[in-house]
Amino acid sequence: MAVKVPETINTYCPKCNAHTEHKVSLYRKGKERALAIGARRHERELHGYGGQKYPIQRNKAKTTEKKTLVLTCSKCGRKLMREGVRLRKLEIVR
């Protein structure tokens, strides 16, 4: 069974300093930058002898993920992240 979340939520916006209507969407991770300092440093560590510097997690410990909601203010466009609870499926309903 999926947890149903409404398409719009009336909640507090810190920029408007008032309760306004917010559009709800699911957070999705963006593409990682290959030239970011962390990626460059990790690439450097893997060169030469020695191999991987830390253990790679092979099997997943948890069966569910915490779904993060992105709330977009309809007035000013400010985006708020709202950490969700652990659930298998989240459904945004109209």
Protein Blocks (a to p, Z undefined) as FASTA:
>chain_A
ZZdddfbdcdddfklopacdddddddddddddfkbmklmmmmmmmgcehiaabdcdfbdf
bfbdcdddddddfklopacdddddddfbdcddZZ
